Amino acid sequence: MTTASTPTAAGRARVGVQRFGTFLSGMIMPNIPALIAWGIFTAFFIEVGWTPNAALATIVGPFIHYLLPLIIAYTGGSMVYNIRGGVVGSIATMGAIAGSDYIVAQFNAGLEEGAAQLPQVHMFIGAMILGPLAAWTMKWLDSLWEGKIKAGFEMLVNMFSAGIWGFAMAIVGFYPVALIVNWIMAALGRGVEWLVDMNLLPLTSVLIEPAKVFFLNNAINHGVLTPLGLAQAAEDGSSILFLLEANPGPGVGLLLAFTFFGIGAARASAPGAAVIQFFGGIHEVYFPYALMKPILILALIAGGATGVTTNMLLGGALRAPAAPGSIFAVLLQTAPGAYFAVILSVILSATVTFLIAGVILRASRKRDLEAMAVTDDAFGAAITQTEAAKGKSSDALANLRGGAATEADGRGGPATGTLPLIKNVVFACDAGMGSSAMGASVLRNKFKKAGIEDVTVVNKAIANLDKTADLVITQNQLTDRARQQTPNAVHVSVDNFMNSPRYDEVVDLVKGQHETQA
């Protein structure tokens, strides 16, 4: 059970970045199938593809230049203001695409013959700006005349207002936004080129690996790496940038280190987590293991940098983003001729992470064994074992019962003094897939074994939480955000979605409520 606390400035900043990253992820993730389809077209039909076909290759350019930005804009707009927001956001983004093309054409027309021309810019960042912005402003405009339209004229006003505002936002996209995004992409592109030319690209792991562990990776991956990688892939056929964050090697290396050198529940659950992370591509499962001992982030950084260095030296690259970050997805998107480099980068990054993490875990093993008895999850596991063996209630369960009421009272929620009847349990994570789906499955099975059938267990993105949730389970780094979304629900923090004694406490709590009702 979480307890009420005042978030620090650093905590608020982290939550803000997480929320921003989640919003970016919400625009990109639903459209990953389109990115995969584009990658397949590229792999087969471009001039250097597996089966070159000049006719079918004509799909590749319009696909990345028009379709992908427009569906991203539509998704972002619909997140803000449903279908209406999606339509207006797409119109605005079309203006940015045309504006960018006009800027590039004008610039290239003024160059001397033989000079290097400015490449076409794909408006992914523009779509992520204009989709939500156009939708939000449309929503605000609609609120101005809501309830003031004469009966029978609603459809006329709604249609024309959206069309006129879409036109206005397309003009905004054509001029300032297209210019700004072209400048941003040029600056970011020069930055990446500088890192590559100076052989400093491996240093990005110093930022990316800690960001992943603290659930901040979406802002970096979807806000910077994906747009830059797609632009590079459109020009060169592939990009190393797609491998900076998606490489499953560091994560599986850490989990294997826990498998051989860990202790307690972490060691017991690590093999299963390694399979899910490496083959399923759900990287979140290894984050709690790193957070248990933050010094292990150094092992992840070293492993990530090793993978990037290997790909730099040997030409490893992907044609399109690998999502989820499974070894299967990575291999599917690997560029022709780059398989050896990509596979070696995964192996070496896993090996380096495993070796460094193994040394750290072995060096602290004695101290960890002494401290294990007083750690939250170890204490919870001991309570669960005692309850199972002797049928006694636990202090932790009592705290869970009492703490929830205190927390709700402290936030101005219902001061009932007891927990609300729990009917809807929600597992919430950053994207609402992957790790939260696994946790929901585990708890669902526990409810079934306990004979509890009238409690629903679902998984959602934190951004999609609503007041229907009675109890929300999140990883401890995300609980503050979840509490802001559903302040009146009971919130339970866990270190590991796959294997936490908190699940047994939740089952006991719900079972106790049922027995009391009976």
Backbone torsions as a table, in degrees:
resi	resn	phi	psi	omega
1	MET	NA	133.3	176.9
2	THR	-79.7	157.9	177.7
3	THR	-116.8	153.7	-179.7
4	ALA	-68.4	136.9	179.3
5	SER	-153.7	157.1	177.4
6	THR	-89.4	118.0	-177.6
7	PRO	-66.5	141.7	177.5
8	THR	-78.1	168.5	178.0
9	ALA	-60.9	-41.0	178.6
10	ALA	-63.8	-39.8	179.2
11	GLY	-65.2	-40.9	178.6
12	ARG	-65.0	-39.2	178.3
13	ALA	-63.9	-42.8	179.9
14	ARG	-62.8	-43.2	178.9
15	VAL	-62.6	-39.5	179.0
16	GLY	-63.0	-43.9	178.9
17	VAL	-66.6	-40.3	177.3
18	GLN	-59.5	-44.0	-178.3
19	ARG	-65.5	-41.9	177.5
20	PHE	-62.4	-45.0	178.6
21	GLY	-62.7	-38.2	178.5
22	THR	-64.6	-39.0	179.2
23	PHE	-65.1	-43.0	176.3
24	LEU	-61.5	-43.5	179.1
25	SER	-61.6	-37.7	179.0
26	GLY	-62.9	-27.4	176.3
27	MET	-80.7	-32.8	-173.8
28	ILE	-88.1	-47.5	-170.3
29	MET	-57.2	-43.7	179.4
30	PRO	-63.6	-18.5	-177.3
31	ASN	-101.5	7.8	177.1
32	ILE	-57.7	-38.3	176.6
33	PRO	-56.6	-35.8	178.1
34	ALA	-68.3	-38.2	177.0
35	LEU	-64.8	-39.2	178.0
36	ILE	-65.1	-43.6	178.9
37	ALA	-60.5	-42.6	178.0
38	TRP	-62.4	-40.7	178.1
39	GLY	-62.1	-37.2	179.0
40	ILE	-68.3	-44.2	175.3
41	PHE	-56.1	-44.5	-179.4
42	THR	-64.1	-44.0	-177.1
43	ALA	-61.6	-37.2	-174.0
44	PHE	-90.6	-42.1	-158.8
45	PHE	-111.2	-13.8	177.9
46	ILE	-71.0	171.6	-172.4
47	GLU	-56.5	-35.4	-179.4
48	VAL	-101.5	15.3	-178.3
49	GLY	-78.3	-178.9	-178.2
50	TRP	-66.6	-42.2	179.8
51	THR	-131.4	78.7	-175.2
52	PRO	-54.3	134.5	179.2
53	ASN	-147.4	106.5	-173.2
54	ALA	-61.0	-34.8	-178.6
55	ALA	-69.6	-52.6	-178.9
56	LEU	-68.3	-25.1	179.0
57	ALA	-65.9	-19.0	178.6
58	THR	-67.0	-15.2	177.1
59	ILE	-72.2	-30.7	-169.6
60	VAL	-60.2	-48.2	-176.8
61	GLY	-63.6	-55.6	177.9
62	PRO	-60.7	-31.8	-179.1
63	PHE	-59.1	-50.5	-176.2
64	ILE	-81.1	-29.6	-174.6
65	HIS	-83.0	-33.1	-176.7
66	TYR	-113.9	-56.5	-171.8
67	LEU	-62.2	-50.9	-174.8
68	LEU	-62.1	-49.4	176.9
69	PRO	-61.1	-37.0	-176.7
70	LEU	-69.0	-40.0	179.4
71	ILE	-73.6	-28.7	174.0
72	ILE	-66.2	-43.8	177.9
73	ALA	-62.7	-42.0	179.5
74	TYR	-62.5	-42.6	179.7
75	THR	-63.3	-46.4	179.2
76	GLY	-63.2	-41.3	178.4
77	GLY	-65.7	-40.1	-179.9
78	SER	-69.5	-27.4	175.1
79	MET	-64.9	-30.9	-178.5
80	VAL	-88.7	-41.7	-172.3
81	TYR	-147.3	43.8	173.3
82	ASN	54.5	-152.3	-174.5
83	ILE	-63.5	-39.1	-179.6
84	ARG	-58.8	-45.0	177.8
85	GLY	-65.7	-37.1	179.0
86	GLY	-64.3	-41.1	-179.5
87	VAL	-66.3	-47.3	-179.0
88	VAL	-65.3	-39.4	177.8
89	GLY	-63.0	-37.2	178.3
90	SER	-67.8	-40.6	178.0
91	ILE	-60.9	-44.9	-179.5
92	ALA	-61.8	-40.0	-178.5
93	THR	-69.5	-32.9	175.5
94	MET	-60.3	-36.8	176.1
95	GLY	-63.2	-39.8	179.2
96	ALA	-67.5	-38.1	178.5
97	ILE	-62.7	-47.8	179.8
98	ALA	-64.8	-39.8	179.0
99	GLY	-62.8	-40.8	178.6
100	SER	-64.4	-44.4	178.6
101	ASP	-60.9	-39.9	179.6
102	TYR	-64.4	-43.8	-179.9
103	ILE	-61.3	-46.7	-179.2
104	VAL	-63.3	-43.5	-178.8
105	ALA	-63.6	-42.9	179.6
106	GLN	-64.9	-40.3	-179.6
107	PHE	-65.4	-46.9	-177.9
108	ASN	-66.9	-31.0	179.7
109	ALA	-66.1	-26.4	-179.2
110	GLY	-88.9	0.5	-178.8
111	LEU	-83.2	153.0	174.6
112	GLU	-71.6	154.3	-178.9
113	GLU	-61.6	131.1	-180.0
114	GLY	92.6	-10.0	179.6
115	ALA	-74.5	151.9	179.3
116	ALA	-65.5	126.8	-175.6
117	GLN	-90.3	153.5	177.6
118	LEU	-72.0	128.3	-178.5
119	PRO	-74.0	159.6	176.7
120	GLN	-65.3	136.1	-179.4
121	VAL	-102.9	128.5	178.4
122	HIS	-91.7	130.7	-163.8
123	MET	-86.5	50.9	178.8
124	PHE	-70.3	-46.7	178.3
125	ILE	-65.0	-39.2	176.5
126	GLY	-59.9	-39.7	178.9
127	ALA	-65.1	-39.4	-179.2
128	MET	-72.7	-17.9	174.6
129	ILE	-89.5	-52.8	-171.1
130	LEU	-74.5	-34.4	-179.7
131	GLY	-56.4	-59.0	179.0
132	PRO	-65.9	-38.3	-177.1
133	LEU	-64.9	-46.8	179.6
134	ALA	-63.1	-39.4	179.6
135	ALA	-65.8	-43.6	-178.8
136	TRP	-64.1	-44.1	179.5
137	THR	-67.3	-35.1	176.1
138	MET	-63.9	-42.1	178.8
139	LYS	-62.6	-40.5	179.6
140	TRP	-66.3	-42.8	178.9
141	LEU	-62.7	-43.1	179.4
142	ASP	-59.7	-34.1	-178.7
143	SER	-67.6	-24.0	-178.0
144	LEU	-67.2	-37.3	-178.6
145	TRP	-112.5	16.0	177.3
146	GLU	-62.4	129.7	179.5
147	GLY	79.1	1.6	-177.0
148	LYS	-110.6	1.3	-177.6
149	ILE	-90.9	135.0	179.1
150	LYS	-65.5	144.7	-178.9
151	ALA	-56.8	135.1	179.4
152	GLY	97.6	-14.4	-179.3
153	PHE	-108.0	4.8	-175.5
154	GLU	-60.2	-48.4	-177.2
155	MET	-65.1	-40.9	179.1
156	LEU	-59.4	-47.1	-178.7
157	VAL	-66.6	-44.0	-178.3
158	ASN	-62.2	-43.8	-178.3
159	MET	-67.6	-47.5	-176.5
160	PHE	-71.2	-36.8	-179.8
161	SER	-65.0	-41.3	178.4
162	ALA	-67.1	-40.5	179.3
163	GLY	-65.6	-44.1	-179.5
164	ILE	-67.1	-42.2	-179.9
165	TRP	-70.9	-34.4	174.5
166	GLY	-61.2	-41.9	176.1
167	PHE	-59.5	-46.1	-178.9
168	ALA	-62.9	-43.1	-179.1
169	MET	-71.1	-28.1	175.1
170	ALA	-66.1	-36.5	175.1
171	ILE	-64.5	-42.4	176.4
172	VAL	-60.6	-41.4	178.2
173	GLY	-65.3	-38.7	-176.1
174	PHE	-65.5	-42.4	-174.7
175	TYR	-95.8	-80.7	-172.0
176	PRO	-66.9	-43.9	-173.8
177	VAL	-66.5	-45.6	179.7
178	ALA	-59.5	-41.9	179.6
179	LEU	-65.1	-44.7	-178.7
180	ILE	-64.6	-45.6	-177.8
181	VAL	-66.0	-39.1	176.5
182	ASN	-60.6	-40.9	178.4
183	TRP	-65.3	-44.0	179.7
184	ILE	-61.4	-47.6	-178.3
185	MET	-63.8	-38.5	178.3
186	ALA	-64.8	-42.8	-179.7
187	ALA	-65.3	-45.7	179.1
188	LEU	-64.2	-40.9	179.1
189	GLY	-61.8	-42.2	177.3
190	ARG	-64.7	-36.0	177.9
191	GLY	-63.1	-44.7	179.4
192	VAL	-66.1	-42.3	178.2
193	GLU	-60.2	-39.8	178.8
194	TRP	-63.4	-43.5	178.3
195	LEU	-61.3	-41.0	179.6
196	VAL	-67.7	-46.7	-178.5
197	ASP	-62.5	-34.6	-179.4
198	MET	-90.0	5.2	-178.4
199	ASN	56.8	38.6	-177.9
200	LEU	-110.0	3.5	-177.7
201	LEU	-56.8	-34.1	177.3
202	PRO	-58.2	-22.5	-179.9
203	LEU	-66.7	-16.6	177.7
204	THR	-62.9	-21.7	178.4
205	SER	-64.8	-25.9	178.2
206	VAL	-63.2	-29.3	177.6
207	LEU	-93.7	-43.9	-171.1
208	ILE	-69.6	-45.7	-174.6
209	GLU	-65.5	-46.1	174.5
210	PRO	-64.1	-36.4	179.5
211	ALA	-61.5	-39.3	178.4
212	LYS	-61.1	-46.7	-175.5
213	VAL	-62.1	-34.2	-179.5
214	PHE	-96.4	19.9	174.4
215	PHE	60.5	32.1	177.9
216	LEU	-107.0	5.2	-171.8
217	ASN	-69.6	-26.4	-175.9
218	ASN	-62.9	-36.9	179.6
219	ALA	-63.3	-39.2	180.0
220	ILE	-75.5	-47.9	-173.8
221	ASN	-67.3	-53.8	-175.1
222	HIS	-84.0	-23.1	-179.9
223	GLY	-85.1	-28.8	-174.6
224	VAL	-125.3	-57.8	-170.4
225	LEU	-65.6	-44.4	-178.5
226	THR	-63.9	-50.1	177.3
227	PRO	-59.5	-43.4	179.4
228	LEU	-65.8	-41.3	180.0
229	GLY	-63.8	-41.0	179.2
230	LEU	-65.7	-39.4	177.4
231	ALA	-63.5	-42.1	179.4
232	GLN	-67.2	-40.7	-179.4
233	ALA	-67.0	-35.0	178.7
234	ALA	-64.8	-31.0	-178.5
235	GLU	-88.6	-42.3	-173.8
236	ASP	-107.2	-10.1	-178.9
237	GLY	93.9	-14.0	179.3
238	SER	-164.5	169.4	179.7
239	SER	-151.3	137.4	175.2
240	ILE	-72.2	-20.6	-176.1
241	LEU	-62.8	-27.9	179.1
242	PHE	-66.7	-17.2	-177.7
243	LEU	-97.6	-7.3	-175.9
244	LEU	-64.6	-38.9	-176.8
245	GLU	-106.2	-27.7	-171.3
246	ALA	-85.2	-12.7	-178.0
247	ASN	-56.4	117.7	-178.6
248	PRO	-79.4	-3.7	-175.4
249	GLY	-59.9	-53.2	-178.4
250	PRO	-58.1	-41.6	-178.8
251	GLY	-64.7	-45.9	-178.8
252	VAL	-69.2	-31.1	176.1
253	GLY	-63.4	-42.0	178.1
254	LEU	-64.2	-44.5	-178.4
255	LEU	-66.7	-35.2	176.1
256	LEU	-67.7	-34.3	176.4
257	ALA	-63.4	-41.0	176.3
258	PHE	-66.5	-34.3	179.2
259	THR	-60.8	-39.8	-176.3
260	PHE	-94.8	-30.6	-171.7
261	PHE	-123.2	-2.4	-179.3
262	GLY	-77.7	-177.9	178.9
263	ILE	-135.6	160.6	171.5
264	GLY	59.0	-143.5	-175.7
265	ALA	-64.1	-32.1	179.7
266	ALA	-61.9	-43.5	179.7
267	ARG	-67.9	-39.1	-177.0
268	ALA	-67.3	-35.0	-175.8
269	SER	-92.2	-14.1	-174.5
270	ALA	-61.1	-41.7	-179.7
271	PRO	-60.0	-44.3	177.9
272	GLY	-64.5	-39.1	178.2
273	ALA	-64.2	-37.1	179.8
274	ALA	-63.2	-41.3	179.1
275	VAL	-64.0	-45.4	-178.2
276	ILE	-65.7	-41.6	-178.2
277	GLN	-67.4	-46.3	-172.5
278	PHE	-76.5	-45.1	-176.5
279	PHE	-93.6	-32.1	179.5
280	GLY	-87.5	-20.6	177.4
281	GLY	80.0	14.8	-179.4
282	ILE	-93.5	91.7	-173.9
283	HIS	-69.5	-23.3	-177.4
284	GLU	-57.9	-22.8	-174.5
285	VAL	-67.1	-21.6	179.5
286	TYR	-94.2	-9.9	-178.5
287	PHE	-58.9	-45.9	-179.2
288	PRO	-61.7	-32.1	179.8
289	TYR	-64.7	-39.1	177.7
290	ALA	-70.2	-37.2	-178.4
291	LEU	-70.6	-24.8	175.6
292	MET	-59.7	-32.7	-178.9
293	LYS	-144.1	87.0	-171.6
294	PRO	-55.6	-23.5	178.8
295	ILE	-61.9	-19.6	177.8
296	LEU	-67.1	-15.7	176.2
297	ILE	-60.6	-29.1	176.3
298	LEU	-61.1	-38.3	178.0
299	ALA	-65.4	-39.0	178.4
300	LEU	-65.9	-41.8	178.8
301	ILE	-61.7	-45.6	-179.6
302	ALA	-62.8	-42.6	178.7
303	GLY	-65.2	-43.6	178.8
304	GLY	-62.2	-44.1	179.1
305	ALA	-64.0	-35.4	177.2
306	THR	-63.5	-43.3	178.7
307	GLY	-63.7	-43.5	179.7
308	VAL	-63.8	-42.5	179.4
309	THR	-61.4	-43.7	178.9
310	THR	-59.6	-45.5	180.0
311	ASN	-67.1	-35.3	177.2
312	MET	-62.9	-45.5	-174.9
313	LEU	-73.5	-33.3	-173.4
314	LEU	-107.6	-0.4	176.4
315	GLY	83.1	28.4	177.8
316	GLY	-72.0	134.8	-178.6
317	ALA	-163.6	160.2	175.3
318	LEU	-114.4	155.5	178.1
319	ARG	-79.8	-29.3	-176.3
320	ALA	-154.0	168.7	-179.8
321	PRO	-59.0	141.0	174.6
322	ALA	-95.7	106.5	-178.2
323	ALA	-140.8	127.3	-4.6
324	PRO	-67.6	171.9	-174.8
325	GLY	-78.0	49.8	178.5
326	SER	-84.3	153.4	176.0
327	ILE	-61.5	-31.3	177.4
328	PHE	-66.2	-44.9	179.5
329	ALA	-65.1	-38.5	178.9
330	VAL	-62.5	-46.3	-178.7
331	LEU	-67.9	-35.4	179.2
332	LEU	-62.4	-36.5	-176.5
333	GLN	-95.7	0.9	-179.5
334	THR	-63.6	135.3	-179.0
335	ALA	-69.0	148.6	177.0
336	PRO	-55.7	134.6	179.7
337	GLY	84.4	-2.2	-176.7
338	ALA	-110.4	7.4	-175.3
339	TYR	-63.2	-43.0	-179.1
340	PHE	-60.6	-46.2	-178.2
341	ALA	-64.0	-45.3	-177.1
342	VAL	-66.0	-46.3	-179.8
343	ILE	-63.6	-42.3	178.7
344	LEU	-64.2	-37.9	179.5
345	SER	-63.4	-37.9	177.6
346	VAL	-66.6	-45.9	-179.3
347	ILE	-62.7	-47.6	-177.6
348	LEU	-67.5	-40.5	179.3
349	SER	-65.3	-38.3	176.6
350	ALA	-66.1	-40.8	-178.4
351	THR	-65.0	-45.9	-179.2
352	VAL	-63.7	-45.6	178.2
353	THR	-61.0	-43.8	179.8
354	PHE	-59.3	-46.2	-176.7
355	LEU	-65.8	-46.7	-178.6
356	ILE	-68.3	-44.5	178.5
357	ALA	-63.9	-37.7	178.0
358	GLY	-61.6	-42.1	178.0
359	VAL	-62.9	-43.7	-179.9
360	ILE	-63.7	-44.9	-178.9
361	LEU	-66.6	-39.6	178.6
362	ARG	-66.6	-40.0	-177.9
363	ALA	-66.3	-29.9	-177.1
364	SER	-105.9	11.1	-173.9
365	ARG	-60.9	-46.6	-177.3
366	LYS	-62.5	-45.5	-179.7
367	ARG	-65.1	-37.4	179.4
368	ASP	-66.9	-38.3	178.3
369	LEU	-64.3	-37.5	179.3
370	GLU	-69.5	-34.0	-176.6
371	ALA	-88.1	-12.5	-172.5
372	MET	-59.4	-34.6	-175.9
373	ALA	-64.2	-21.8	-176.6
374	VAL	-109.2	3.8	176.0
375	THR	-77.6	153.0	-173.3
376	ASP	-57.3	-52.0	-175.0
377	ASP	-69.9	-36.5	177.8
378	ALA	-65.0	-40.3	178.1
379	PHE	-64.7	-42.5	178.4
380	GLY	-64.0	-38.3	178.7
381	ALA	-64.8	-39.9	179.2
382	ALA	-64.4	-39.8	178.5
383	ILE	-64.1	-44.0	180.0
384	THR	-60.7	-42.9	178.5
385	GLN	-63.5	-39.6	179.3
386	THR	-65.4	-43.7	179.4
387	GLU	-62.9	-40.8	-178.9
388	ALA	-65.7	-37.7	-176.2
389	ALA	-79.7	-36.7	-172.2
390	LYS	-118.0	-7.7	179.2
391	GLY	73.0	21.5	-178.5
392	LYS	-93.9	147.2	174.5
393	SER	-75.2	158.3	-174.0
394	SER	-111.5	154.3	173.8
395	ASP	-61.6	-38.8	-179.7
396	ALA	-62.1	-40.0	178.2
397	LEU	-66.9	-38.4	176.8
398	ALA	-62.6	-40.3	177.7
399	ASN	-65.8	-36.9	178.1
400	LEU	-61.4	-42.7	180.0
401	ARG	-66.3	-49.5	-175.3
402	GLY	-72.8	-37.7	-176.1
403	GLY	-65.6	-34.3	-178.1
404	ALA	-64.3	-43.5	-179.4
405	ALA	-65.6	-40.7	179.4
406	THR	-62.1	-43.3	-177.8
407	GLU	-65.6	-44.0	179.8
408	ALA	-62.4	-42.9	179.6
409	ASP	-60.8	-41.8	-176.8
410	GLY	-66.7	-19.7	-179.6
411	ARG	-99.2	5.1	-178.6
412	GLY	85.3	12.9	178.2
413	GLY	-81.6	-168.0	-177.8
414	PRO	-66.2	118.4	-177.7
415	ALA	-89.4	68.6	-175.6
416	THR	-86.4	-20.4	-177.0
417	GLY	82.0	-10.8	177.0
418	THR	-133.7	165.2	178.8
419	LEU	-71.3	146.7	171.7
420	PRO	-68.1	158.2	176.8
421	LEU	-66.1	124.0	-175.0
422	ILE	-90.3	113.8	178.6
423	LYS	-118.4	-27.3	-176.6
424	ASN	-125.7	114.6	177.9
425	VAL	-107.7	131.7	-178.3
426	VAL	-123.7	126.7	169.1
427	PHE	-91.7	125.1	-176.0
428	ALA	-123.1	133.5	173.7
429	CYS	-138.3	-173.6	-172.5
430	ASP	-58.8	-50.6	-175.1
431	ALA	-102.8	-11.2	-179.5
432	GLY	80.5	11.9	178.9
433	MET	-128.1	-166.6	170.5
434	GLY	56.7	-110.7	-171.7
435	SER	-64.3	-39.5	179.7
436	SER	-66.6	-34.2	176.9
437	ALA	-64.4	-38.5	178.2
438	MET	-66.1	-44.9	179.5
439	GLY	-61.2	-42.4	178.5
440	ALA	-61.1	-39.6	179.5
441	SER	-64.6	-41.9	179.9
442	VAL	-62.0	-48.7	-177.6
443	LEU	-68.5	-35.5	177.9
444	ARG	-59.4	-42.6	178.5
445	ASN	-66.3	-37.1	178.6
446	LYS	-66.2	-40.4	176.1
447	PHE	-62.1	-41.5	-179.1
448	LYS	-62.6	-44.0	179.1
449	LYS	-65.6	-29.8	179.8
450	ALA	-83.9	-0.6	178.9
451	GLY	78.3	19.2	179.6
452	ILE	-96.4	115.5	-172.4
453	GLU	-117.8	-13.2	-174.9
454	ASP	-104.0	25.8	175.4
455	VAL	-117.9	126.3	178.5
456	THR	-89.7	141.1	177.6
457	VAL	-127.8	116.7	-178.5
458	VAL	-130.4	167.8	175.0
459	ASN	-120.7	141.4	-178.1
460	LYS	-145.2	162.0	167.2
461	ALA	-73.6	146.6	-179.4
462	ILE	-56.6	-38.4	-178.8
463	ALA	-62.5	-20.4	-177.1
464	ASN	-100.2	6.3	177.8
465	LEU	-64.2	144.0	177.5
466	ASP	-139.4	-177.2	-172.4
467	LYS	-72.5	-5.1	178.8
468	THR	-74.9	-15.3	-178.1
469	ALA	-76.4	126.8	175.0
470	ASP	-90.0	-36.3	-179.7
471	LEU	-139.3	129.1	-176.9
472	VAL	-118.2	128.3	179.4
473	ILE	-112.0	125.4	-179.6
474	THR	-137.1	160.0	168.9
475	GLN	-70.0	146.6	-167.0
476	ASN	-58.8	-25.7	179.1
477	GLN	-72.8	-15.1	-174.7
478	LEU	-112.1	0.4	-174.1
479	THR	-64.8	-38.1	180.0
480	ASP	-59.0	-42.0	179.0
481	ARG	-66.4	-41.5	-179.5
482	ALA	-64.4	-38.5	-179.4
483	ARG	-65.2	-34.6	177.2
484	GLN	-66.0	-34.4	-179.9
485	GLN	-74.4	-40.0	-177.0
486	THR	-131.0	76.4	-173.7
487	PRO	-67.0	-21.1	-176.4
488	ASN	-98.7	1.1	176.8
489	ALA	-85.5	161.7	170.5
490	VAL	-78.9	132.2	-178.1
491	HIS	-115.7	129.9	179.2
492	VAL	-120.2	126.3	177.5
493	SER	-98.9	139.3	175.5
494	VAL	-131.3	156.5	175.0
495	ASP	-84.8	-30.5	-171.1
496	ASN	-142.7	117.4	-179.7
497	PHE	-63.7	-25.4	-173.9
498	MET	-78.8	-34.7	-170.3
499	ASN	-152.3	93.6	179.5
500	SER	-134.6	136.0	175.7
501	PRO	-65.5	-15.0	177.6
502	ARG	-61.5	-29.7	-180.0
503	TYR	-62.4	-42.3	178.8
504	ASP	-65.3	-34.4	178.0
505	GLU	-67.3	-39.0	177.9
506	VAL	-65.1	-42.6	177.8
507	VAL	-60.8	-45.0	179.0
508	ASP	-62.1	-39.4	179.7
509	LEU	-62.5	-49.5	-178.6
510	VAL	-66.0	-40.0	178.5
511	LYS	-62.4	-39.9	177.8
512	GLY	-63.8	-39.0	176.8
513	GLN	-62.7	-40.3	179.4
514	HIS	-64.9	-43.0	-179.9
515	GLU	-65.0	-36.4	178.6
516	THR	-66.5	-40.3	178.8
517	GLN	-65.7	-38.6	-179.4
518	ALA	-66.1	NA	NA
